[in-house]
């Protein structure tokens, strides 16, 4: 009986947040039968699909990735990202170390460090965060906007307000995301004075108002509404 070849992308599209472990194994078998997992790049896409679309089965994506001796940076970054948002952020560092020992001469990029910084914030480990910061400086990603805002968030979670200031003041033209992260750090740590200064020198009311309307940032910014009112942000919003 002739084997029916199925498009790799049509099989991959079957992975979603509702996929059970049994279904993932069936999809995996189909990919093996059709010989698609011999391609390291496609295997990386499969791993990423499981890790990001079906995060309840992260361990299974670990097993799939383990079958590849030369994983792509994309696949490893996806595993770092998935674990940074999970209950096991410490496993992000296992995949970070794998970048240097997988034998295919890849190096971390700005996405790697962005996700690693988020994992450090989740861990609340006071030694790990600064070590990650030192490593990303070594690789030249200290000026990446996503990494910068992540560092401010990480240091605020660790309670290192001085480090938040150092990162923020090292940014020549902080974008709205970095400004928002700094306001949030002020709200968390109670730095009313710097929040007032930030309001007067960098944040524009119309932009800040737009951010408040974004549900993604709303919870983050309103951790301490009393502080925001005291520096004039909330009063301005209520006037609209």
RAJO-V984528 format. One record per backbone hydrogen bond with DSSP energy under -1.0 kcal/mol. NH is the residue of the N-H (numbers start at 1). CO is the residue of the C=O. If there is no record, write none. Layout:
BEGIN
nh & co
NH & CO
NH & CO
END
This chain:
BEGIN
nh & co
11 & 7
12 & 8
13 & 9
14 & 11
15 & 12
19 & 16
24 & 20
25 & 21
26 & 22
27 & 23
28 & 24
29 & 25
30 & 26
31 & 27
32 & 28
33 & 29
34 & 30
35 & 32
36 & 31
39 & 36
43 & 39
44 & 40
45 & 41
46 & 42
47 & 43
48 & 44
49 & 45
50 & 46
51 & 47
52 & 48
53 & 49
54 & 50
57 & 54
58 & 55
61 & 57
62 & 58
63 & 59
64 & 60
65 & 61
66 & 62
67 & 64
68 & 65
76 & 72
77 & 73
78 & 74
79 & 75
80 & 76
81 & 77
82 & 78
83 & 79
84 & 80
86 & 83
91 & 88
92 & 89
93 & 90
95 & 91
96 & 92
97 & 93
98 & 94
100 & 97
113 & 109
114 & 110
115 & 111
116 & 112
117 & 113
118 & 114
119 & 115
120 & 116
121 & 117
122 & 118
123 & 119
124 & 120
129 & 125
131 & 127
132 & 128
133 & 129
134 & 130
135 & 131
136 & 132
137 & 133
138 & 134
139 & 135
140 & 137
141 & 136
144 & 141
148 & 144
149 & 145
150 & 146
151 & 147
152 & 148
153 & 149
154 & 150
155 & 151
156 & 152
157 & 153
158 & 154
160 & 155
161 & 159
164 & 160
165 & 161
166 & 162
167 & 163
168 & 164
169 & 165
171 & 168
179 & 175
180 & 176
181 & 177
182 & 178
183 & 179
184 & 180
185 & 181
186 & 182
187 & 183
188 & 184
189 & 185
190 & 186
191 & 186
192 & 190
195 & 191
196 & 192
197 & 193
198 & 194
199 & 195
200 & 196
201 & 197
202 & 198
203 & 198
208 & 204
209 & 205
210 & 206
211 & 207
212 & 208
213 & 209
214 & 211
217 & 214
218 & 214
221 & 217
222 & 218
228 & 224
229 & 225
230 & 226
231 & 227
232 & 229
233 & 228
236 & 232
237 & 233
238 & 234
239 & 235
240 & 237
END
